[in-house]
């Protein structure tokens, strides 16, 4: 495993920023991509993109987009006993929320907080735990009252983000972290821009990360409207379904990057799919097909402006939207190779072929 890449993954996954509160992630992204682009631009919701201007006249515009936000919570109410009620930001399985460490981010500072749970001792003689929703779980920062919490600057609307250390598995093939959905894309964008830094491109490249993907693909709408790409490529993480060894499921660790052909928000256009498959097959880049029950920023981007042919170059992760995701470094390297090869293959003629068939 490349230590430089691992250290970048560690940096990007451990930084904290949930939907609508991506400031810390944006700061790191800006610092990391600035040396490799001509300028940095933001959209009105906070997306950050580096622009590589082509020297070719009337060059097409290609957008490569991750998203910065990870799933988390927003504090909605402080109880009289100093506990917090929350609303989820992004999709959470309620059975993985309890008894976990988080960070409460306020204007006065960041504080440790844990999600509540009921000890088994207190369940004896009952019918067991009732079915719960994530919003039913209280969060506990150790304050004794609402007044004490407010003295520390805690207010409704503050964000609560998971805490987790990024580590390697024993065999060195996989990594365990929070937020691989979608610091995968953020990491890849940084490494791709670095790899292309000395290459002249026949298109203007707009590469960076959107905000608020986890709450309805919100950030992709203003960014595609602002930058008006001819083609859009999302780089995002999707759920693996490989625990039982079944071959007919989608998303297997170690089987290469994901060629997403369908999700509820987007059918990948045939010419775009064929282009990607040709690139992968001709260059022997390991890949697997993926049909998803959830969407990505490509779902919003492909409906923007007059319609933008879009695709997702993804990776699979086990247990996403939790404190602990496991993912394959081999898959990451396949995805990086695919993005670089795709960009090195594109020119105005190929863009016109994808859009117009000629």
C-alpha positions in Angstrom: 0.0 0.0 0.0 1.4 3.4 -1.0 2.0 5.3 2.3 1.5 8.7 0.7 -1.9 7.6 -0.5 -2.8 6.0 2.8 -1.8 9.2 4.7 -4.0 11.3 2.4 -6.9 8.9 2.9 -6.3 9.1 6.7 -6.4 12.9 6.5 -9.5 13.1 4.4 -11.5 10.5 6.2 -10.7 11.7 9.7 -11.6 15.4 9.0 -15.2 16.0 10.1 -18.0 17.6 8.1 -21.6 16.6 7.7 -24.2 18.0 5.3 -24.4 21.8 5.4 -21.3 21.9 7.7 -18.5 21.1 5.3 -16.2 24.0 6.2 -13.3 21.9 7.6 -13.4 19.5 4.6 -13.5 22.5 2.2 -10.5 24.0 3.9 -8.5 20.8 3.4 -9.7 20.3 -0.2 -8.8 23.9 -1.1 -5.3 23.5 0.3 -4.7 20.1 -1.3 -5.8 21.0 -4.9 -4.6 24.6 -5.1 -1.0 23.7 -6.3 -2.4 21.7 -9.3 -5.0 24.1 -10.8 -5.1 27.6 -12.3 -7.7 28.9 -9.9 -10.1 27.9 -7.2 -13.8 28.7 -7.5 -16.8 28.2 -5.2 -20.5 27.9 -5.8 -23.0 29.7 -3.6 -23.7 26.6 -1.3 -20.0 26.0 -0.6 -18.8 23.5 -3.3 -15.1 24.0 -4.1 -13.6 23.3 -7.6 -10.2 23.7 -9.1 -10.1 24.9 -12.7 -7.5 23.7 -15.3 -8.0 26.0 -18.3 -7.3 24.4 -21.7 -5.2 26.2 -24.2 -7.4 24.8 -27.0 -9.9 27.3 -28.4 -13.5 26.4 -27.6 -12.4 23.4 -25.6 -15.1 21.2 -24.1 -15.7 21.4 -20.3 -15.3 18.3 -18.2 -16.4 18.1 -14.6 -15.1 15.6 -12.1 -16.9 15.9 -8.8 -16.8 14.2 -5.4 -18.9 15.4 -2.4 -17.5 16.6 0.9 -20.3 15.8 3.3 -20.5 12.7 5.5 -23.6 11.4 7.3 -24.1 13.0 10.7 -26.7 14.7 12.8 -28.1 18.2 13.6 -29.0 19.1 17.2 -32.7 19.9 17.2 -33.5 20.4 20.9 -31.7 20.6 24.3 -33.7 18.8 27.0 -34.0 20.2 30.6 -31.5 17.5 31.7 -28.9 18.7 29.2 -29.4 15.9 26.7 -29.8 16.5 22.9 -32.5 15.5 20.5 -31.3 15.3 16.9 -32.3 14.9 13.3 -30.2 12.7 11.0 -28.3 14.3 8.1 -28.2 11.5 5.6 -29.3 7.9 5.9 -28.6 6.1 9.1 -29.5 2.6 10.2 -30.8 3.3 13.7 -29.3 0.1 15.1 -25.7 1.3 14.5 -26.2 4.8 16.1 -26.2 4.0 19.9 -23.2 4.0 22.1 -20.9 5.7 19.6 -18.5 8.7 19.9 -19.2 11.9 18.1 -18.0 15.5 18.1 -20.5 18.3 18.8 -19.4 21.4 16.8 -20.5 24.7 18.2 -19.5 28.4 17.7 -17.6 28.3 21.0 -15.8 25.0 20.4 -15.9 21.3 19.7 -17.0 18.9 22.5 -17.1 15.1 22.8 -20.5 13.6 22.8 -21.9 10.0 22.8 -25.1 8.5 21.6 -27.3 7.0 24.3 -28.1 3.3 24.7 -30.0 1.2 27.2 -27.9 -1.3 29.2 -29.1 -4.9 29.1 -29.5 -4.7 32.9 -32.4 -2.3 32.5 -34.1 -4.4 29.9 -34.5 -7.4 32.3 -38.1 -8.2 32.9 -39.2 -6.3 29.8 -40.1 -7.4 26.3 -36.8 -6.0 25.0 -35.9 -2.9 23.1 -38.7 -1.4 21.0 -38.2 -0.6 17.3 -36.4 2.8 17.2 -35.6 5.5 14.7 -32.3 7.4 14.6 -34.2 10.5 15.8 -35.3 8.7 19.0 -31.8 8.4 20.3 -30.6 11.0 22.7 -27.0 12.4 22.7 -25.1 13.0 25.8 -22.2 15.5 26.2 -22.2 15.2 30.0 -24.0 18.5 30.8 -26.2 18.5 33.8 -28.8 20.9 32.5 -30.0 22.9 29.5 -28.6 26.0 31.1 -25.1 24.5 31.4 -25.1 23.3 27.8 -26.1 26.8 26.7 -23.3 28.3 28.8 -20.9 26.3 26.6 -22.4 27.8 23.5 -24.6 24.8 22.5 -27.5 25.8 20.3 -30.1 24.0 18.1 -28.7 23.8 14.6 -25.2 22.7 15.7 -23.8 19.6 14.0 -22.8 16.3 15.4 -20.2 14.2 13.5 -18.8 10.7 14.0 -15.3 10.2 15.5 -13.2 7.3 14.1 -9.6 6.6 13.5 -8.5 5.4 10.1 -6.5 2.2 10.2 -5.2 -0.6 7.9 -6.4 -4.2 8.2 -3.9 -6.9 9.2 -3.2 -8.1 5.7 -2.7 -4.5 4.4 -5.2 -4.9 1.6 -8.1 -2.9 3.1 -8.7 0.2 5.2 -11.2 0.8 7.9 -12.5 4.4 8.4 -15.5 6.6 8.7 -16.7 8.8 5.8 -15.3 6.8 2.8 -18.6 7.9 1.4 -17.4 10.2 0.1 -13.9 11.1 1.0 -13.0 8.4 -1.5 -14.0 10.9 -4.2 -12.2 13.8 -2.5 -9.0 11.8 -2.2 -9.2 10.7 -5.8 -9.8 14.2 -7.1 -6.6 15.4 -5.3 -4.5 12.5 -6.6 -5.8 12.9 -10.2 -5.1 16.6 -10.3 -1.6 15.9 -9.0 -1.0 13.2 -11.6 -2.1 15.5 -14.4 -0.3 18.7 -13.2 2.3 18.7 -16.0 0.0 17.5 -18.8 -1.7 19.8 -21.4 -5.4 18.9 -21.6 -7.6 19.3 -24.7 -10.5 20.3 -22.5 -11.1 22.6 -19.5 -11.1 20.4 -16.4 -13.3 21.4 -13.4 -12.4 19.1 -10.5 -13.5 19.3 -6.9 -16.3 18.5 -4.5 -19.9 19.4 -3.9 -21.8 19.9 -0.6 -25.0 18.4 0.8 -25.1 15.2 -1.4 -26.3 13.1 1.5 -29.5 15.1 1.9 -30.8 15.1 -1.7 -28.0 15.8 -4.1 -28.4 19.5 -3.4 -24.8 20.8 -4.1 -24.6 19.3 -7.6 -27.4 21.6 -8.8 -25.8 25.0 -8.3 -22.3 23.7 -9.3 -23.3 22.3 -12.6 -25.4 25.4 -13.3 -22.3 27.5 -12.5 -19.7 25.6 -14.4 -21.8 24.3 -17.3 -19.9 21.1 -18.1 -20.3 19.2 -21.3 -19.8 15.9 -19.5 -20.0 15.2 -15.7 -18.2 12.4 -13.8 -19.2 11.7 -10.2 -16.7 9.8 -8.1 -18.6 8.3 -5.2 -18.7 5.3 -2.8 -21.6 2.8 -2.8 -22.6 0.0 -0.5 -20.9 -3.4 -0.9 -23.1 -6.5 -0.8 -20.6 -9.3 -0.6 -20.7 -10.7 3.0 -22.3 -14.0 2.1 -20.2 -14.8 -0.9 -23.0 -14.7 -3.4 -22.0 -14.0 -6.9 -25.3 -12.4 -8.1 -25.1 -9.3 -5.8 -23.7 -5.9 -6.6 -20.6 -4.4 -5.0 -17.8 -6.8 -4.1 -14.5 -5.7 -2.5 -11.5 -6.5 -4.6 -13.4 -6.8 -7.9 -12.5 -3.4 -9.2 -14.2 0.0 -9.6 -18.0 0.2 -10.1 -19.5 0.8 -13.5 -22.9 2.1 -12.4 -25.5 1.4 -15.1 -28.7 2.3 -13.2 -30.0 3.9 -10.1 -33.4 5.4 -9.2 -32.2 8.9 -10.3 -30.3 8.1 -13.5 -30.0 5.7 -16.3 -26.4 5.9 -17.6 -26.7 6.9 -21.3 -25.7 4.1 -23.7 -22.9 6.0 -25.4 -21.4 7.0 -22.1 -21.6 3.5 -20.8 -20.0 2.1 -23.9 -17.2 4.7 -23.8 -16.4 3.8 -20.2 -16.5 0.0 -20.9 -14.2 0.5 -23.9 -11.7 2.4 -21.8 -11.8 -0.2 -19.0 -11.6 -3.2 -21.3 -9.0 -1.9 -23.7 -6.8 -0.9 -20.8 -7.5 -4.0 -18.7 -8.8 -2.0 -15.7 -10.6 -4.2 -13.2 -14.3 -3.3 -13.0 -17.7 -4.6 -12.0 -21.2 -3.6 -13.0 -23.4 -1.9 -10.3 -27.1 -1.3 -10.0 -28.0 0.8 -7.0 -31.0 1.6 -4.9 -29.5 5.0 -4.0 -28.4 8.0 -6.1 -25.3 10.2 -6.6 -24.6 13.7 -7.7 -24.7 12.4 -11.3 -28.5 12.1 -10.9 -28.8 15.8 -10.3 -26.1 16.8 -12.8 -27.5 15.0 -15.8 -30.7 17.0 -15.5 -29.0 20.3 -15.2 -28.9 23.0 -17.9 -29.9 21.4 -21.2 -28.9 17.9 -20.0 -25.4 16.8 -19.2 -24.3 13.2 -20.0 -23.1 11.9 -16.7 -21.5 8.8 -15.2 -20.3 7.5 -11.9 -16.9 5.9 -11.4 -17.3 4.4 -8.0 -16.0 2.0 -5.4 -17.8 -0.3 -3.0 -17.5 0.0 0.8 -18.8 -2.4 3.5 -20.9 -0.8 6.3 -21.1 2.7 4.8 -23.0 5.4 6.7 -21.6 4.2 10.0 -18.5 4.9 12.1 -16.6 2.0 10.4 -16.4 1.4 6.7 -14.1 -1.3 5.2 -12.8 -0.8 1.6 -10.3 -2.2 -0.7 -7.1 -0.3 -1.8 -7.1 -2.4 -5.0 -10.5 -1.0 -5.9 -9.3 2.5 -5.1 -6.3 2.1 -7.4 -8.5 0.7 -10.2 -10.8 3.7 -9.9 -7.9 6.1 -10.0 -6.5 4.4 -13.0 -9.9 4.5 -14.7 -10.4 8.2 -14.0 -6.9 9.1 -15.3 -7.2 6.9 -18.4 -10.7 8.3 -19.1 -9.5 11.9 -18.9 -6.4 11.1 -21.1 -8.7 9.6 -23.7 -11.2 12.4 -23.9 -11.0 15.2 -26.6 -13.5 17.3 -28.4 -14.3 14.6 -31.0 -14.9 12.0 -28.2 -17.1 14.4 -26.2 -19.2 15.1 -29.4 -19.5 11.3 -30.0 -20.8 10.7 -26.5 -23.3 13.6 -26.6 -24.4 13.4 -30.3 -23.3 10.1 -31.5 -21.0 11.5 -34.1 
